[in-house]
Amino acid sequence: MKIHGQPTNGANIRDTSWSTARGDGSRHFDGAGSMGQLRTVNSQIANVSGVDYEKLSSQQALKRTLPPSLQPSELSNKSNSTVENVSSGGSRDIYGNAYHLAGPSVTNSRGYMRDIYSKRNTDDIMMYENNGSRIPPPSFMHGKSSAQFPGPSEPVYHSMAGDENVAGTDERLVYQAALEDCNRVELSQAACCSSLDVLDDLNQPKVEANLPNGLMSVPLLRHQKIALAWMLQKETRSLHCLGGILADDQGLGKTISMIALVQMQKSLETKPKTEDQCNLKTEALNLDDDDDNGTPVLDKDKQTGESADIKPTPEVGSSIKAITRRRPAAGTLVVCPASVLRQWARELDDKVADGAKLSVLVYHGGNRTRSPDELAKHDVVLTTYAIVTNEVPKQPLVDEDEADDKSGEKHGISSEFSNNKKRKKSSKVSKKRGRKGMDSSSIDSDCGALARVSWSRVILDEAQTIKNHRTQVARACCSLRAKRRWCLSGTPIQNSIDDLYSYFRFLRYDPYAVYKSFYNTIKVPISRNSLHGYKKLQAVLRAIMLRRTKATLIDGQPIINLPPKSICLSKVDFSAEERAFYTRLEADSRSKFKAYAAAGTVNQNYANILLMLLRLRQACDHPLLVKGFNSESVEKDSTEMANQLPREMVVDLLNRLTSALCRVCNDPPEDSVATMCGHVFCNQCVSEYLTGDDNTCPATDCKEQLGSDVVFSEATLRRRISDNFDASSSHSKYDDKSTVLQHEYSSSKIKAVLEVIQSHCKAGSPISEFNGSAGCSETSMANSNLSTEGPIKAIVFSQWTSMLDLVEFSLNQHCIQYRRLDGTMTLSSRDKAVKDFNTDPEVTVMLMSLKAGNLGLNMVAACHVILLDLWWNPTTEDQAIDRAHRIGQTRPVTVTRLTIKDTVEDRILALQDEKRKMVASAFGEDQSGGSATRLTVEDLKYLFMV
Ligand SMILES: Nc1ncnc2c1ncn2[C@@H]1O[C@H](COP(=O)(O)OP(=O)(O)OP(=O)(O)O)[C@@H](O)[C@H]1O
């Protein structure tokens, strides 16, 4: 292996630009001293305020939903000074140190407002109250500064202020270390630039690692070599955690980079046998190798055989031997969404050279092995988030961490159960429990094979799946035992800065892996002064995250030379009938909202309000969706069972269906279904959990087994009691005979999508406008195998499978060949659909559900992307678009976003802008030169019409 400008050992890579927060033990971010102080500070804060941090955040979330007029008390008008027009060249922080050349972050020193108002719950309500003009006030517009919203009145902020000085001391230590490090980086860059050609700017590392020949079947692109060097460094020398976040834009080749990492580490560690054998003793004694500080792990890469063959030294003792035997050391575990499982397998096969194949196990389906030793035999094991959720015991929620923290355990994550009051009451239970607050017996017997090995490396692909740290999936992933941990995501922040917490927790990124440290050291600074707070966050991220976008330059050149992408927002008019339907629905919803507001029960009715919004959004697609029209596939297996249920139970399930959020994604359920155990999900979310033979209900603490026969759609339940059930749901009042409520009715959006498809897509027609090989030689290498000729194809995304059904109906009528991919399909049929679309010239359209299809897939056969409906987070749409706009694309990509004029969709567009700004501020990616804004009193008045 050759590493440019560095010794040839991966462990010695020196990448000066990414050494933030490293250095001697006394000064780095998480020095023991500062952690100790943090704990003191935090518990003081908790005592002073009497606020549980976890509850606190949810309380705040609730408060945030209230418009100012509904806030309990004085939202003072003490607006903090506004920081405006920080020039994009502003490379110095408040201490005068240059550490991140971020563009302007925000205009407002009240950073918390951004975070607060980027919460979807607030957004939803805001949209409800907007019954007037559709044009946002000027301060909504990017770049416009404005009067700021008054200061926080919540007790928490007061209590924080009370502890400011103590917390500040800790923060200064952390901050200083980062800044000093950045200065070092700057100096070393100045020294190195001429000789080593190290960095273009402060943000981008440029040290490359070259793989030895014969490991991969394709050469790495330059930015991938850089990623490889950075990852090798993070895996071998990190004071925080081994691993990090690879956050390159979608389609820049994160998969390939990770495969290269696996190959590289394997080649580095596959030393001659004798040497390995010599090392074994040391390894067996090294109890710190495991991330949980207690369980010995023998690195799979260093093993000569299965764990059972390993002979620990006598000093290690029989107990350790027993544990080692119980948890064999395994290789790399890749956890990904079901839809990309096979793609990972294919990439591992295609991109690895013949002579260096990795042994890969796809761990999925009812027949998968139950043996941990079997898992340990493979270099790479591929599985899905759903299986991890099912098989791996969940970490306790954050409040339990805090109890751990009080008991003096490290990180609050890997500690023993603490002696807090709750647990004292049930001492028997706590005695039984093992590490991480889980029952030790369950670790060994109840859980599946995934939890019974120690992984050398765990990679979470599309890691935004765990962005909500309270979810089962996030807690299960955190419990996986691993030496090195990686998060891959092109869109790591989707909703708010809180999303990052879950990754920090998974990565064991100390001190931010403890919620209250995260809160104090990241969220509070942003809330006090967003400009500095976001810069601080950038510094914190810098230590563990590598992010390049498609616009990133290295040596003045784009890292990749993709054909251009153009996005067109197409605003369609409703037909007169649709408008009438929508107007009634909107008036109805608004009056309900007003009633909640008048009764002061907005927060209690949060789920109902989201559902009302959902109906409005659905009405923009097709009025039939509002009627609860479900895909037939949901209904066929459960109709019989529904008919056997007692009537009261069916009524109860129906009521739940119309007033609860999905227990997997926490969004208003799309194609909502209720399970026999009384939990509500999006059909697609729960479908991911119905793929094996141990289909446990994914709702927290529910152990019920699920099957498609006990998953009921609204239509199924409604039919069961159709005679005289008078649900209060919105659609019961609508006239079923109305033209717009007919299956055959072609809604305005459906007409629009057909027009776009017909004008663009033609089977077998030659096209060739763009020569993708210009500029970057390595990119052209990646593109060289691909023809620029072929049929023009489109991907059509919708959030609702029922909308896809309706589009399908129209495509059939027009004899347009298509394939479809949604979360209810088996993995093999999804895979076949993608393959057909990519290879069959007659298939010109791919219908994809946003949830199942927006992540990970390579669909460069398409050069048109049509988004039928808007999603709250623009990042979700970006993900979808990048199925086509990625390495391998040879043609310009056109994106059409269809919206309906003068509807809730207008407001979603405005909210998306806000979210984009928040994400840009966090990453320092606001390149526009303007200054970002957040909601102001003026904005809120507009939205609430007060
Ligand atoms: N060095 C390379 N040579 C040839 N093809 C490559 C190379 N790197 C990436 N590709 C191809 O580019 C496409 C995108 O890569 P990949 O799927 O790894 O991107 P990604 O960053 O993981 O995207 P996403 O975030 O959407 O999952 C794939 O088809 C992959 O095979």
The ligand as a Tripos MOL2 file, in Angstrom:
@<TRIPOS>MOLECULE
LIG
   31    33     1     0     0
SMALL
NO_CHARGES

@<TRIPOS>ATOM
      1 N1        -14.5540    3.7620   -8.1310 N.pl3     1 LIG1
      2 C1        -15.6470    3.3860   -8.7630 C.ar      1 LIG1
      3 N2        -15.5800    2.7770   -9.9420 N.ar      1 LIG1
      4 C2        -16.6980    2.3970  -10.5990 C.ar      1 LIG1
      5 N3        -17.9380    2.5870  -10.1390 N.ar      1 LIG1
      6 C3        -18.0580    3.2000   -8.9620 C.ar      1 LIG1
      7 C4        -16.9350    3.6260   -8.2220 C.ar      1 LIG1
      8 N4        -17.3730    4.2090   -7.0940 N.ar      1 LIG1
      9 C5        -18.7030    4.1380   -7.1260 C.ar      1 LIG1
     10 N5        -19.1130    3.5340   -8.2390 N.ar      1 LIG1
     11 C6        -20.5240    3.2930   -8.6290 C.3       1 LIG1
     12 O1        -21.2460    4.4760   -8.3640 O.3       1 LIG1
     13 C7        -22.5600    4.1780   -7.9050 C.3       1 LIG1
     14 C8        -22.8140    4.8990   -6.5820 C.3       1 LIG1
     15 O2        -21.9980    4.3560   -5.5600 O.3       1 LIG1
     16 P1        -22.5530    3.9780   -4.1230 P.3       1 LIG1
     17 O3        -23.8090    3.2310   -4.2190 O.co2     1 LIG1
     18 O4        -21.4350    3.3950   -3.3610 O.co2     1 LIG1
     19 O5        -22.8590    5.4450   -3.5750 O.3       1 LIG1
     20 P2        -23.3230    5.8800   -2.1340 P.3       1 LIG1
     21 O6        -22.5130    7.0710   -1.7700 O.co2     1 LIG1
     22 O7        -23.2810    4.7180   -1.2160 O.co2     1 LIG1
     23 O8        -24.8060    6.3270   -2.4200 O.3       1 LIG1
     24 P3        -26.0910    6.3580   -1.4580 P.3       1 LIG1
     25 O9        -25.8270    7.3940   -0.4280 O.co2     1 LIG1
     26 O10       -27.1740    6.7270   -2.3880 O.co2     1 LIG1
     27 O11       -26.2120    4.9850   -0.8930 O.co2     1 LIG1
     28 C9        -22.6190    2.6750   -7.8010 C.3       1 LIG1
     29 O12       -23.2200    2.1770   -8.9420 O.3       1 LIG1
     30 C10       -21.1840    2.2480   -7.7520 C.3       1 LIG1
     31 O13       -20.9780    0.9630   -8.2720 O.3       1 LIG1
@<TRIPOS>BOND
     1     1     2 1
     2     2     3 ar
     3     2     7 ar
     4     3     4 ar
     5     4     5 ar
     6     5     6 ar
     7     6     7 ar
     8     6    10 ar
     9     7     8 ar
    10     8     9 ar
    11     9    10 ar
    12    10    11 1
    13    11    12 1
    14    11    30 1
    15    12    13 1
    16    13    14 1
    17    13    28 1
    18    14    15 1
    19    15    16 1
    20    16    17 2
    21    16    18 1
    22    16    19 1
    23    19    20 1
    24    20    21 2
    25    20    22 1
    26    20    23 1
    27    23    24 1
    28    24    25 2
    29    24    26 1
    30    24    27 1
    31    28    29 1
    32    28    30 1
    33    30    31 1
@<TRIPOS>SUBSTRUCTURE
     1 LIG1         1 GROUP 0 **** ****
